[in-house]
Amino acid sequence: MNCLLVAATAFEIAPFIQHYRNSDVPFYVDIQVDVAITGVGLMATTYNLQRQIQVKKPDLIIQAGIAGCFDLSVALGTVFAVKKDTVADLGVTEKSTFHSLFDMGFVKPNHPPYKGGWLVNPGLHLLKKNSLKKVAGVSVNQITTSKQAINHYTAKYKPVVESMEGAALHYVSLMENIPFMQLRGVSNYVGERNKKKWNIKDSVANLNNELIRLLNSL
Ligand SMILES: O=C(O)c1cccc(C(=O)CC[C@H]2O[C@@H](n3cnc4c(=O)[nH]cnc43)[C@H](O)[C@@H]2O)c1
């Protein structure tokens, strides 16, 4: 099996790379893992994913990264698998009300690869092999900081996590018919600007442990 592992930045998957390099035993006997750092954001991720796929079409794409969390009851460091994602800030804000591309009628909510306005991961059988909770995610071009935006996204999408790349993975993989997984370790609560209150260390460590566990279970 050819697996393409992608992350926005190298530090997010550094422990996995280290583990992979230091392993004496070929613990992924039938799995070949290619790694690509796609850059931060939807545009860079889309471009770099597409380039990788053109060179070698993988059997599975895994995107691993940190994320903000909308749910304050979730402990920082928790790792989730994202079952559906969408670009939350693609549209127009008019008279303080946001209208998505679907609201505006530019795209039909069920126009492929969308289902009800979401980019849904159909590979639930892959997710079942691990214990990760499956949640809804949103992707943004502009990191959410205001209470107003948090309330708006919560009401409209009921997301648990926010990233800047997830929807690109879902869109490209669905269009190319390639199974995929998006794993997100919660580094911060959405809107929290004080980096001292983030927990990047645990989110990256737990994320990479789950990544190793997932690859061992395939
Ligand atoms: O400096 C800031 O205010 C700031 C806010 C959020 C994230 C960053 C980063 O440097 C990480 C960007 C990277 O991590 C993902 N990420 C992590 N937390 C969030 C979030 O709350 N909202 C959106 N994305 C987040 C994202 O996927 C990027 O790849 C700096």
The ligand as an ORCA input file, in Angstrom:
! r2SCAN-3c Opt
* xyz 0 1
  O      -0.467     33.517     15.709
  C      -1.632     33.155     15.777
  O      -2.533     33.871     16.196
  C      -1.964     31.776     15.357
  C      -3.286     31.325     15.495
  C      -3.616     30.036     15.095
  C      -2.649     29.201     14.577
  C      -1.339     29.667     14.450
  C      -0.259     28.812     13.951
  O       0.865     29.168     13.872
  C      -0.571     27.442     13.545
  C      -1.193     27.379     12.179
  C      -1.390     25.939     11.795
  O      -2.049     25.223     12.822
  C      -3.394     24.949     12.521
  N      -4.172     25.659     13.556
  C      -3.890     25.568     14.871
  N      -4.787     26.244     15.580
  C      -5.657     26.793     14.712
  C      -6.814     27.621     14.881
  O      -7.234     27.968     15.991
  N      -7.450     28.009     13.746
  C      -7.027     27.625     12.521
  N      -5.954     26.848     12.335
  C      -5.266     26.423     13.406
  C      -3.615     25.419     11.081
  O      -4.104     24.359     10.322
  C      -2.243     25.867     10.576
  O      -1.658     24.910      9.740
  C      -0.995     30.951     14.830
*
